[in-house]
Amino acid sequence: MTADAKATVTEPDMSAAADALAVGNAALSRACSHAVGMGDDHQCFLYDLAHTASAMRICDSLLGWGALGGAEARLACGFIADVLGEFHSRLFAREAQWGLEPGALDAARDFVAAYRDPAYLATLAGLDAPSHLDEDFELVAETFRRFGEDKIAPAAEHIHRGDTDIPEDIIGGLAELGCFGLSVPEEYGGFASGSESDYLGMVIATEELSRASLGAGGSLITRPEILTRALERGGTEEQKKHWFPRIATGEVMVAVAVTEPDYGSDVANLVVSASPTEGGWLISGTKTWCTFAGRADVLMLLARTDPDRRKAHRGLSLFIVAKPQAAGHSFQFTGERGGTIEGQAIATLGYRGMHSFEIAFDDWFVPAANLIGGDDGIGQGFYLQMAGFENGRLQTAARAVGVMQAAYDEARSYAEERKVFGHPIAAYQLTQAKLGRMAAIIAAARQYSYEVARMMARGEGALKASMIKAYVCKAAEWVTREAQQIHGGFGFAEEYTVSRLFVDARVLSIFEGADETLCLKVIARRLQTQKA
């Protein structure tokens, strides 16, 4: 870009951003009112509404952040303009479906024209904004970033290409850093103090580990977190004293067994049964997509304790199911009482290392002490596992930010080194605009993940966690795709890290709540009962 071209670029204006965003929010509010009472006959509209609202909430959070400095303002204006532009594209020729008049966003047109302009986006490429974290959290970020660079990243490509197990030195190293105890209360041997630092520290650690590898880093701490939250919500004191210290030290590694072959997000209709027997329960049936189930010492398992299927989610209970560790892609064990558990890893195109298993249980015995909540936990399993998954969605958003940051770093580096037609790729406007949009998306997603973490610490933000998960995971697909595209043919070669990041990103919109289910059954439903 020439010096003259740079001189014509509009300077950031957060006042103009607020005015343009007010136009978008007014239209969104009317659309939400229009959506009241709509059901499955309007799924396409409700899906778009959910994604639009999710992106707009991120924009709202940027108004304060953008006032903190010049780089922040530039990135915020770029992101807000991009979201309003996407909102307009969803509306065009469909205004009646949204309950809006043509031109509902016209008052924001000048702002979008200025800050979605390729020349403006190009100025964002390579722009770094301060995190505005305090020293303690900067240390958390630096510690896990260094561990990711030193221990995880060097092994990531081998794990991915060979679909091998995560090395024990990575698991042991994270245990030494206290990674598995971040959500375990201090009184039980963990590091959680009951303040916002618990959630924020988890988000920061997850992003940095995911930056090194999604499968071999960022996802290792999610499953202990899910079980910890469920135990915290409904476990007995004896269960907390027994399990929390073991989870915190990494002595007990956790997997989650909820999904079944015929029931994914439709949790209420699960059929895996837990039948009472002397001293406990017998588990029978099949679970699938149980990530890390081979290496794990325990499974957090949701099972039907009431055989009356009409009870739906009220007939489900949550168990801690102990099993031996297993290496590789399959396992089969026989219990002391004769029951069996058998697992087979599902071949996947990415997100390798942890292995996702289909597991068959045949009268596998679980002691009564392992029913979370004891007798009071019977029929409460759905609610307890949802308590665990709420923060899991925020963590998944943080994982997406880490993957996007890694892809952006790879794309920038390659674009600066690779020459085409006599010039580095980074010198071309199209490349600069792509990198600029990536930078704005990543910065906005990161800042909003911090804000949602603070909300979750206050007992709020469950809807916002779903919203950031929906937006950021889908955005990660675009960021990693364009990072791969910047690499040209080499982006399709496994020897380049960006190819792994691309296939890993694809899983983010599927697990911890599939994108469509999350948008239709959680976000859109809430938007229909409250103002956007």
VODRENZA-236300 format. One record per residue (C-alpha): x, z, y; residue in one letter. Coordinates in steps of 0.1 Angstrom, whole numbers, padded with zeros to 4 digits, always signed. Layout:
N
XZYA/...
# end
This chain:
532
+0000+0000+0000M/+0013-0009+0034T/+0017+0016+0063A/-0010-0003+0083D/-0034+0000+0054A/-0027+0037+0051K/-0034+0041+0088A/-0070+0028+0084T/-0080+0052+0057V/-0107+0077+0068T/-0095+0113+0072E/-0114+0139+0051P/-0144+0155+0068D/-0160+0185+0050M/-0188+0186+0076S/-0197+0151+0067A/-0194+0159+0030A/-0219+0188+0034A/-0244+0165+0053D/-0241+0138+0026A/-0244+0164-0002L/-0276+0178+0015A/-0292+0144+0012V/-0283+0142-0025G/-0295+0177-0032N/-0329+0171-0014A/-0334+0140-0036A/-0324+0159-0067L/-0348+0188-0059S/-0377+0163-0056R/-0367+0147-0089A/-0366+0181-0106C/-0401+0188-0093S/-0412+0154-0105H/-0398+0162-0140A/-0420+0192-0146V/-0441+0188-0177G/-0421+0158-0190M/-0413+0157-0227G/-0395+0134-0252D/-0413+0103-0238D/-0390+0105-0208H/-0357+0113-0225Q/-0337+0087-0207C/-0347+0100-0173F/-0343+0136-0183L/-0308+0129-0197Y/-0297+0112-0165D/-0313+0140-0145L/-0293+0166-0164A/-0260+0147-0158H/-0267+0141-0122T/-0276+0178-0116A/-0244+0189-0134S/-0222+0167-0112A/-0240+0178-0081M/-0234+0215-0089R/-0197+0208-0091I/-0200+0191-0057C/-0216+0222-0042D/-0187+0243-0054S/-0162+0220-0036L/-0176+0226-0001L/-0158+0260+0001G/-0128+0248-0018W/-0124+0218+0004G/-0121+0240+0035A/-0089+0256+0021L/-0065+0228+0029G/-0059+0192+0036G/-0053+0181-0001A/-0083+0201-0012E/-0105+0184+0014A/-0093+0149+0005R/-0100+0154-0032L/-0133+0171-0025A/-0145+0142-0003C/-0135+0117-0029G/-0153+0135-0057F/-0185+0141-0037I/-0186+0104-0027A/-0181+0093-0063D/-0209+0116-0076V/-0233+0104-0049L/-0224+0068-0057G/-0232+0074-0094E/-0265+0091-0084F/-0274+0060-0065H/-0266+0037-0094S/-0289+0057-0116R/-0317+0055-0090L/-0315+0018-0082F/-0348+0000-0093A/-0358+0032-0111R/-0369+0053-0081E/-0405+0057-0092A/-0393+0072-0125Q/-0374+0098-0105W/-0403+0104-0082G/-0383+0091-0052L/-0388+0064-0027E/-0363+0035-0023P/-0335+0044+0000G/-0337+0081-0008A/-0299+0084-0005L/-0294+0060+0024D/-0285+0088+0048A/-0254+0094+0027A/-0244+0057+0026R/-0217+0058+0053D/-0200+0088+0037F/-0200+0072+0003V/-0187+0039+0018A/-0158+0057+0035A/-0147+0080+0007Y/-0154+0058-0023R/-0134+0030-0007D/-0105+0019-0029P/-0081+0024-0001A/-0092+0060+0002Y/-0091+0067-0035L/-0056+0052-0037A/-0044+0080-0013T/-0055+0106-0039L/-0032+0093-0066A/-0004+0118-0071G/-0021+0143-0049L/-0016+0179-0060D/-0037+0208-0045A/-0029+0245-0048P/-0048+0264-0075S/-0055+0294-0052H/-0050+0317-0082L/-0034+0350-0076D/+0001+0358-0089E/-0012+0373-0121D/-0032+0342-0131F/-0004+0319-0120E/+0018+0338-0145L/-0008+0333-0172V/-0009+0296-0165A/+0029+0294-0165E/+0033+0314-0197T/+0009+0293-0217F/+0021+0260-0201R/+0056+0269-0212R/+0045+0278-0247F/+0026+0246-0249G/+0056+0225-0238E/+0081+0243-0259D/+0062+0250-0291K/+0030+0229-0294I/+0038+0195-0277A/+0069+0188-0299P/+0048+0192-0330A/+0016+0176-0317A/+0023+0140-0326E/+0034+0149-0362H/+0003+0170-0367I/-0019+0142-0354H/-0004+0113-0373R/+0000+0132-0406G/-0032+0152-0402D/-0011+0182-0413T/-0018+0219-0409D/-0009+0237-0377I/+0025+0253-0383P/+0024+0291-0387E/+0050+0296-0360D/+0025+0282-0334I/-0002+0306-0347I/+0023+0335-0348G/+0036+0326-0313G/+0001+0327-0298L/-0006+0360-0315A/+0026+0374-0300E/+0014+0363-0266L/-0018+0382-0271G/-0039+0350-0271C/-0064+0361-0297F/-0070+0393-0279G/-0080+0379-0245L/-0117+0386-0251S/-0113+0417-0273V/-0120+0449-0252P/-0089+0470-0244E/-0103+0501-0263E/-0102+0481-0295Y/-0066+0467-0291G/-0073+0437-0270G/-0068+0427-0233F/-0103+0424-0220A/-0110+0449-0192S/-0146+0440-0185G/-0137+0422-0153S/-0138+0386-0142E/-0101+0383-0152S/-0112+0382-0189D/-0131+0350-0185Y/-0107+0334-0159L/-0077+0342-0181G/-0093+0326-0211M/-0102+0294-0191V/-0066+0291-0177I/-0050+0297-0211A/-0073+0273-0228T/-0066+0245-0203E/-0028+0249-0206E/-0028+0250-0244L/-0052+0219-0246S/-0028+0201-0222R/-0002+0203-0250A/-0027+0196-0278S/-0064+0199-0282L/-0063+0203-0320G/-0031+0224-0324A/-0034+0244-0292G/-0065+0248-0270G/-0090+0251-0299S/-0072+0279-0318L/-0085+0306-0294I/-0121+0294-0293T/-0133+0306-0327R/-0120+0341-0323P/-0137+0342-0289E/-0170+0331-0303I/-0170+0358-0330L/-0158+0384-0305T/-0187+0377-0281R/-0212+0379-0310A/-0198+0412-0322L/-0197+0426-0287E/-0233+0417-0282R/-0247+0430-0315G/-0221+0445-0338G/-0221+0481-0349T/-0195+0504-0337E/-0179+0505-0372E/-0178+0467-0372Q/-0161+0466-0338K/-0135+0492-0348K/-0128+0472-0380H/-0127+0436-0368W/-0116+0437-0332F/-0080+0450-0337P/-0075+0425-0365R/-0088+0396-0344I/-0067+0406-0314A/-0034+0406-0334T/-0041+0373-0352G/-0042+0392-0386E/-0077+0377-0391V/-0082+0341-0381M/-0117+0329-0376V/-0138+0298-0383A/-0175+0292-0375V/-0200+0280-0400A/-0233+0272-0383V/-0239+0234-0386T/-0255+0220-0419E/-0256+0184-0432P/-0292+0179-0421D/-0292+0203-0392Y/-0267+0201-0363G/-0280+0213-0330S/-0314+0220-0346D/-0302+0255-0355V/-0337+0270-0360A/-0342+0250-0392N/-0311+0259-0410L/-0315+0264-0448V/-0283+0281-0461V/-0296+0313-0476S/-0285+0349-0478A/-0303+0367-0506S/-0301+0405-0509P/-0282+0418-0539T/-0267+0452-0548E/-0243+0462-0521G/-0248+0431-0500G/-0258+0395-0499W/-0253+0363-0518L/-0247+0331-0498I/-0258+0298-0512S/-0260+0263-0496G/-0238+0239-0477T/-0223+0241-0442K/-0204+0213-0425T/-0181+0207-0395W/-0165+0241-0401C/-0133+0236-0381T/-0102+0256-0393F/-0122+0269-0423A/-0093+0264-0447G/-0067+0285-0429R/-0093+0310-0416A/-0096+0345-0432D/-0132+0348-0422V/-0162+0326-0413L/-0188+0336-0388M/-0218+0323-0408L/-0254+0319-0397L/-0277+0321-0427A/-0314+0324-0435R/-0323+0360-0446T/-0360+0354-0445D/-0371+0327-0469P/-0402+0320-0449D/-0391+0288-0431R/-0420+0292-0407R/-0401+0320-0391K/-0376+0294-0379A/-0348+0310-0358H/-0363+0345-0362R/-0354+0344-0399G/-0317+0339-0393L/-0289+0365-0395S/-0252+0364-0387L/-0225+0374-0412F/-0187+0378-0413I/-0177+0360-0446V/-0143+0368-0459A/-0123+0342-0479K/-0087+0336-0489P/-0065+0315-0467Q/-0060+0279-0479A/-0036+0252-0469A/-0043+0215-0468G/-0075+0196-0470H/-0094+0213-0498S/-0100+0246-0515F/-0120+0263-0542Q/-0122+0300-0549F/-0142+0322-0573T/-0152+0357-0561G/-0149+0389-0580E/-0187+0387-0587R/-0185+0352-0600G/-0197+0333-0570G/-0178+0303-0556T/-0169+0288-0523I/-0155+0252-0522E/-0144+0232-0491G/-0133+0197-0485Q/-0119+0185-0451A/-0137+0156-0434I/-0115+0128-0423A/-0116+0124-0385T/-0102+0099-0361L/-0088+0126-0338G/-0088+0164-0332Y/-0065+0169-0362R/-0045+0198-0375G/-0073+0224-0377M/-0093+0202-0402H/-0131+0203-0402S/-0146+0212-0436F/-0178+0208-0455E/-0182+0240-0475I/-0204+0247-0505A/-0214+0283-0513F/-0228+0293-0546D/-0238+0330-0547D/-0207+0339-0526W/-0209+0377-0522F/-0208+0393-0487V/-0208+0431-0484P/-0237+0447-0465A/-0211+0460-0440A/-0205+0424-0429N/-0240+0417-0417L/-0234+0418-0379I/-0255+0445-0365G/-0263+0460-0399G/-0300+0463-0407D/-0308+0459-0370D/-0291+0425-0371G/-0316+0411-0396I/-0333+0382-0378G/-0310+0384-0348Q/-0284+0359-0359G/-0296+0330-0337F/-0294+0352-0306Y/-0260+0366-0315L/-0244+0332-0322Q/-0258+0318-0290M/-0241+0347-0272A/-0209+0335-0287G/-0214+0299-0279F/-0223+0304-0242E/-0187+0310-0234N/-0176+0285-0260G/-0191+0258-0237R/-0171+0269-0208L/-0140+0269-0230Q/-0147+0234-0241T/-0149+0223-0205A/-0115+0239-0200A/-0102+0221-0230R/-0114+0189-0215A/-0096+0196-0182V/-0064+0202-0202G/-0068+0169-0221V/-0075+0150-0188M/-0045+0165-0171Q/-0023+0154-0199A/-0037+0119-0199A/-0033+0117-0161Y/+0003+0129-0163D/+0011+0103-0189E/-0006+0075-0169A/+0012+0084-0137R/+0046+0085-0154S/+0041+0052-0172Y/+0027+0035-0141A/+0057+0045-0121E/+0082+0032-0147E/+0065+0000-0160R/+0069-0032-0140K/+0045-0061-0141V/+0049-0093-0120F/+0079-0078-0103G/+0063-0045-0092H/+0057-0011-0108P/+0021-0008-0120I/+0017+0022-0097A/+0021-0001-0067A/-0011-0020-0073Y/-0043-0009-0057Q/-0064-0009-0088L/-0040+0015-0106T/-0039+0037-0075Q/-0077+0038-0072A/-0080+0047-0109K/-0054+0075-0106L/-0070+0087-0074G/-0104+0090-0091R/-0088+0108-0120M/-0071+0133-0097A/-0104+0141-0079A/-0123+0145-0112I/-0096+0168-0126I/-0093+0190-0095A/-0131+0193-0091A/-0136+0202-0128A/-0108+0228-0127R/-0121+0245-0096Q/-0156+0246-0110Y/-0144+0260-0143S/-0129+0289-0124Y/-0162+0294-0105E/-0182+0294-0137V/-0158+0319-0153A/-0164+0343-0124R/-0202+0338-0128M/-0200+0345-0166M/-0181+0377-0159A/-0210+0388-0138R/-0235+0381-0166G/-0246+0349-0149E/-0237+0312-0152G/-0250+0304-0187A/-0267+0272-0174L/-0237+0264-0153K/-0215+0266-0184A/-0237+0241-0201S/-0236+0219-0170M/-0198+0218-0166I/-0195+0212-0204K/-0218+0182-0201A/-0202+0166-0171Y/-0165+0173-0178V/-0165+0163-0215C/-0181+0130-0207K/-0157+0125-0178A/-0127+0132-0201A/-0137+0100-0221E/-0133+0079-0189W/-0101+0096-0178V/-0084+0092-0211T/-0097+0056-0216R/-0083+0045-0182E/-0050+0063-0188A/-0048+0044-0221Q/-0057+0012-0202Q/-0029+0017-0177I/-0005+0017-0206H/-0017-0018-0216G/-0009-0027-0252G/+0013+0004-0256F/-0018+0025-0250G/-0030+0012-0284F/+0002+0022-0301A/+0003+0056-0318E/+0039+0062-0306E/+0024+0069-0271Y/+0008+0103-0266T/-0021+0088-0246V/-0036+0072-0278S/-0039+0107-0293R/-0055+0120-0261L/-0080+0092-0261F/-0093+0099-0296V/-0092+0137-0291D/-0113+0134-0260A/-0141+0117-0280R/-0150+0149-0298V/-0155+0170-0267L/-0191+0157-0260S/-0200+0163-0296I/-0190+0199-0305F/-0202+0231-0289E/-0235+0214-0283G/-0239+0176-0286A/-0242+0160-0252D/-0277+0147-0257E/-0290+0180-0271T/-0273+0200-0244L/-0288+0178-0216C/-0323+0175-0230L/-0329+0209-0247K/-0309+0231-0223V/-0302+0216-0189I/-0332+0195-0183A/-0356+0222-0196R/-0341+0247-0172R/-0343+0222-0143L/-0380+0217-0150Q/-0386+0254-0145T/-0364+0261-0115Q/-0350+0243-0084K/-0319+0223-0090A/
# end
